């Protein structure tokens, strides 16, 4: 039986001045999939994801989540419906502890049940390998560990969809291996959309890959098919270390 479509777009378009950053993109993401979104710098990946999340408004087209048209829905309302995301620039609360950062995310969903919040915070931090640092001030973490804290904050929301923009940036090789294990575990309960430049991570983790170039979908397919695609090689893979 085919998986339910969790997220889709129809003709999604966004311009900045005279530049069309995203051009008429129609896209489908089935529930339960790890989808990688790749492409060269300036391809429109972060703009596209910002449109999905409601951080910026579309100039044309529609976004559907769980069968509902959410195109005009504010970002916080999309979060309440089951989206969670991290972006290239970390958005942690630097003066708060790790525990307090994740607790803020959990509280959006769990209300004021302090025991439940505490349990879920500990679980989220443990899953990303930061449980031993729960009392540490978040701003004192390395950049890579701040990215992991953001993922913990996302997990604390128990999302149907977790969107990660360059999550392995700043991670050491050993931490990247732990990250891959983490995402495989998350995928059993949460659909993952991964924007990533590390092709080893993409090829090992993704069930399916979408390639953006100049704001349009250049190709889609399984990782091996994308690696062998001549158009993708010319536009992107020839410029990165595979």
N, C-alpha and C positions, 0 to 999 in steps of 0.2 A: 504494500500500500504506500502511495506517495506521501511524503511528509507534507504537513500543512505549511503554507507560505506564512512566515512570521512577519516579514517586512518586505515591502515592495515600493517601487516608485514608477511613475508614468510621466515621461516627458519632462523630468526635473531639470530646471534651468536657473542659473544665477549669473549675473554680470556684475562687474566692478568697473564703472566707467564704460569704456568701449571694449573691455575684455570680457569674453564669455568664459568664466572659469569652469562652469558646468553646463553642458549643452545637451538638452533633450535626452537625458539619461533615463532609460527604463531598466529596472533591476529587480531581481527576485532573490530572496534569501529564505530557504526552507528552515523550519524549526529543527534544532538538533545538529546543525552543521557548523563546522569551523570554516569560515570563509576568509580568505586573504584578499585584500585590496592592495594592488601594487601599481607602480608606474613611476616614471621619472619625476624629479622635482618640478613643481609647477604644473603637474598633470591634472590637478583639481581634487586630489584625494581628500585633503582636510576640509576643503569647502563642501564637498559632497557629504562628508560625515557630519559637518556642522548643520547642513540642511536636514539630514535625517534626525538629528537630535533637537532641532528647533533653536539652535543658537543664532542662526541667521535665517532670514525669510527667503523663500523661493520667489523668483520673478515669474515663473511659469511652472506648470506641472503639479503633481500630487505625490504625497507620501502616505502610505498605508501601513498601519501596525496593528496586528491581531484583527485584521479585517476592517479596521476603522480608519477613516480619512483623518489624519492628524496634521495635515499640512499647515493649518492655521493655529495649531495648538501650541501653547507656550512650552518652553523646555522643561520647566518643573512639572508640568502636567504629563508630559511624555515619560518623565522619570517615574511618576506615580503609577503609570500604566505598565511599567516593567522594563524601561530602558535604563541602562547605566553606561557611563563612558568615561574614559580618560583621554586627555589630549597631550600633544607634544610638550606644551608648557605645563608643568605641574600646578595643580590647584589645591594643594594641601594648606592647612592652617598652621603656619610655621611655628607659632608661639604655643600651640597646644601639644599635648603629648600624643603619641600614636593612638593610645586607647581613646582619648577624647576625640580625635579626628574620626575614627571609625564609628564611635558612638553617635556622633552627629548624623552619619549616614544611616545607621540602624534605626535611630529614633524617628526618621521620616516615615518608616513603615511600622515599627513596633510600638509606637506611642511612648508611654511613660513607665512601662514595666521594667524597673531597673535591673531585676535579676535576669530577665530575658535578654535585655540589652547587653549586660555584662557577659553572659554566655556566648552570645552571637559575636561580640567584639573579639573575645578570646579565640573563638573558632576561626574567624576571618583572618586575624593576624597569624594564627598558627598555619593556615593554609598557604600563606605567602612567605613563611619562614621568619616572621618578625615577632613572634609571641614573646620572646625573651627580651624585647626592647619596648614593651608596651608603655612603660613609664617615661621613656626618653622623649625629649622635645623634638618634634618632627623636623624643625628647621636645622637640627644638628645632623640629620641623616645625610649620607652621600646621595647624589642625584639618582643613581640607580635604585637605591633603597626607597627614595621618595616615590619612584614609579611603582614599586611594589606596594607601598602604603596606599597609593591611589587605587590599585587593583583591590586591595582589601576593603577600601571604602565602597568600591563598586559591588563587591561580593556581599557586603553587609546589607545591601538593598534587596538581595535575593532576586536579581533581575531575570526576566525572560530572555533579554538580549544584552550582552556585554560588548561594548565597542572599545577597542584599545588602539590608540594611535601611537605608533613607535614605542611599544612597551619595553623592548629590549635595549633601547638606547641607554648607555651608561652602565649596563650590566657586565660583569666579568663573565668569562666563558663558563665557569662553573655555575654561576647564577643563571645563565641562559639555559643550561641543561635543566636546572630546577624549574625554571619558568615553563619549559616545554612540558615537563611532567605535570605542573600545575594546570596548564590549559587543557591537557588531555583529561584530567580529573574533572575540571569545571564543565567540559563539554557534555558530560553525562546528564547534566541538569540545566545547562544554560547554553543558548546559541551564542557563538562568538564571531564577531566581525573584527578582523585583525588588519590594521594598516602597518606594514612592516617592510623595511629595506633589506633586512638580513635574509638572503635567499635560502640559506640552510634552514632557518626557522620556518620560512614559508613552505618549502618543499617537504619538510618533515611533518609539519602540523596540519596543513590545510587539507580539507576534503575537496575543495574547489577554489579556484582563483579567478578573480576579475581584474583585468588590466585596464587602467585608465590612461589615456594620452590626449593632451590638449582638450581636457574636459569631456571626452567621449569614451565610451567603452570600445577598446581596441580588440579585445579577445576575452573569452571566458572558457574555462575547461578545467580538467584535472591537472594537478601539478606537472606531471610528466608531459602532458600535451602542451601546456604553456611553455615549458622549457624548450620544447622542440619547435615551437611556433616561430617561423621566420620573421613575421612582422613584429612580434614581441622582442625577438633577439635584436632586430635593427633599432627599435625604439627605446629599449630599456636594458635587456639582459646583457647586452654587449658593453654597458657602461658600469656594471656593478660586478662585484666578486661573487660568483655563484657558489 
